[in-house]
Amino acid sequence: ILLFLFSFSFLFSSLSQVNSIENQFNKQINYKNNELIKNLKVSGYSKYVNVFIGTGGRGYGIGSTPPGPQVPFGFVRPSPDTVNAENVFIEWNHFGGYYYNDSFIRVISHTHMVGSGVLDYGNIGVLPLNQFPQSVENYAWKSSFNHSSEIAFPGYYAVNLETYNIQLELTAAKYSAIHRYTYPNNEGFILFFPSHALQHGACAESNIYIDLQNQEVSGMILNQGGLSNRFGGVTVYFIAKFNQSFTNDKILTFVNSTIQYGNTKASGTHVGGVIGFDLKNFNSIEMYLAISFISVDQARKNLYSELNFTDSKNIYFDKILQQTNDLWESNLGLVDASGKQPLNDFIRFYSALYHAFMVPTRMDEAGGVYVGFDFQVHNIVPPQQGYYTDLSIWDVHRTQFPLLVLLKPDVMRDIAASLVLMFQQGGDLPRWALAYGDTDCMIGTHTNVVLSDAILKNITDFDVNTAYAGMYQSATQPQQHSGRTDIEDWINIGYIPYDKSQKGTPDTLSYAYDDWCVAQVAKYLGKIDDYNTFMNRSKNYKNVWNHREKFFCPLTSTGEWDCPKIKTNVFDKRYVEGDAWHWRWFVPHDIPGLIDLFGSQDYFVSELKTFYEQSKNDPFNILPNPYYWAGNEPDILALYLFDYAGRTDLTQESVRWVMNNKFTTEPSGLPGNDDYGTMSAWYIFSALGFYPIAGSTKYAIGSPLFDKVIIKRSNLATIQIQTFNNSIDNFYISKFLVNNQQLNSFPFIDHNQFFNTTCLIEAWMSSVSNHY
């Protein structure tokens, strides 16, 4: 009877959630009885995904995620690039192109960074119009829009362009963006602005060609954005075809502010074109726009690999939409969460999973070709299936890549193989790979962490020996790209002196972690001498610990300390994206050793608790929190460190508090830049109830959120997490079993011991702490 009542209650709850979502959809917009779009929006896992989470916020609390459609790990990312009512483009707000508080859409562009903190990409801009533009300066063609007309879910975005009363719809395949425009009158126009880039002045050259005979528009841009300019820029090519013919007497091109009617070619750094359609016999147009990083011809191959243009009606939008949404459903379905939790918990979780699967970018093109770090075109060699780039390694090594190891090991294998190719073709393992170049962004050589995490968790179907060669090189010698600062001092005296590098303290902490990971792979390969060398160097973090201050502090080459007087200065240049408090906990590979530096376990817990509790005094995300900063990377592991000090209750309490208070379902619902899925993956792991110690096989146990979760590890294994008595108040674990047995290693669980075969995790939850 109890089981029946629970099942009935859960079914009623689920139906209520679906009805609630469907009612929201019906109120939002009328899509002219398009049942496909309505059904996709309110069914499957898609009904829980709010793509607008992360598109808003203020200051340091902007998520910077683009809301446009793409396939998982998509090559093309069509999405609106917006501007405020005053037509003032505030760069800080637009790292993802779209900012929720804006009032105008400038263009739909087709390449985007995802949750980053720098302007780049935003290339190949287009916008439908209902007339020729009167001016082509400063996005004079832009259109106002209202959120009440927006609808979006995995694989789909739509909005009404109010200035022109045009309904704009987008979907995407891997290489191709599919646009559908519904016009109000008998004329329709499409503006192309290949010179568009999010970074002002990033267009070094561009061109456009309107091919009247073949009814195509093509062109390119050499984009030198905030990161890509570090290696000469990224060239993006495009080709566009249409399901209707444009007319020869309704075309123009422009260069700078000069409009040339009837012209078909233009080149420069501010060029574009417009084509027009006679709409007497139809009112909607489908456009199929494919991009390439190789050539216009390759863009055409990419397009024809996805659309063969044999449909008698020449209509493909709905077909591609269905295929793309099916892809998302299969990926989101790798984690099946259920229970009596509030609807918003499911929305936050599946929106986070969606964001985590947006990236990195699978950059191989039709025929298995890609541009390597030597700027040459290469072919993928099996067993590698894809070439991945846009690797925000300083961020994603902590959570997002470990999530891919868990859920998408086939993708993670190809990422590891791609890193090896970058080493072979570019000379070094990258620190922050964008398209086909290393941007040398941030600090550390954390590719070592990425490779260690994959290899130790049995992802070895790639050239591990060459991977290790790259790791060894990064840890022992200067590099042309992404090298370690002052590596000679690191090897000889065991730290990076402050007088040699202003950021010597976080450098030292990072290299200690990186060397620990190199040591693990050396051990895996049987290189015991290397293992011992790098394990010894992994202890170097102790060299910058000031025992009087009990903080990691800058230390000069002559042994003089320069500890900050104000340890909560988040803009202190002696640290990186944080302050002394944030970096105080960054020893992921040796937390017991860190606890010893504090002098006692009790003092460690007391200080860590202060770090967490003081963070609550700033309920906003506008400025960096000087204590626990949920919106940035250096300290996001910190709350799980209570586990190491015998206070699992404080991990459970603090993690659940952050989940409930720093992540919401609003556009401002991320605590900071999502950084290519890093923050979203933090939420996912925390909701599952275990968190990765990246570079190792260990997870720290937290507080599972849902009544039941089934994880399908891409046919490798199934992990079931079952909780009892779970609620918003019952976040403490009172009993924990794995495969019906007590977990001897609690509060840690090992990946290789339990997650490569079918595993049942059971947790009994309570409102009472298990610490007395």
Buried (B, 14 or more C-beta within 10 A) or exposed (E): EEEEEEEEEBEEBBEEBBEEBBEEBEEBBEBEEBEBBBBBBBBBBBBBBBBBBBBBBBBBBBBBBBBBBBBBBBBBBBBBBBBBEEEEBEEEBBBBBBBBBBBBBBBBBBBBBBBBBBBBBBBBBBBBBBEBBEEBEEBEBBBBBEEEBBBBBBBBBBBBBBBBEBBBBBBBBBBBBBBBBBBEEEBBBBBBBBBBBBBEEBBBBBBBBBEEEEBBBBBBBBBBBBBBBBBEBBBBBBBBBBBBEBEEEBBBBBBEEEBBEEBBBBBBBBBBBBBBBBBEEEBBBBBBBBBBBBBBEBBBBBBBBBBEEEEEEBEBBBBBBBBBBBBBBEBBBBBBBBBBBEBBBBBBBBBBBBBBBBBBBBBBBBEBBBBBBBEEBBEBEEEBBBBBBBBBBBBBBBBBBBBBBBBBBBBBBBBBBBBBBBBBBBBBBBBBBBBBBBBBBBBBBBBBBBBBBBBBBBBBBBBBEBBBBBBBBBBBEEBEBBBBBBBEBBBEBBBBBBEBBBBBBBBBBBBBBBBBBBBBBBBBBEBEEBBEBBBEBBBBBBBBBBEEBBBBBBBEBEEEEBBBEEBBBBEBEBBBBBBBBBBBBBBBBBBEBBBEBBEEBEEBBEBBBEBBEBBBEBEEBEBBBBBBBBBBBBBBBBBBBBBBBBBBBBBBBBBBBBBBEBBBBBBBBBBBBBBBBBBBBBBBBBBBBBBBBBBBBBBBBBBBBBBBBBBBBEEBBBBBBBBEEBBEEBBBBBEBBBEEEEBEEBBBBBBEEBBBEEBBBBBBBBEEBBEE
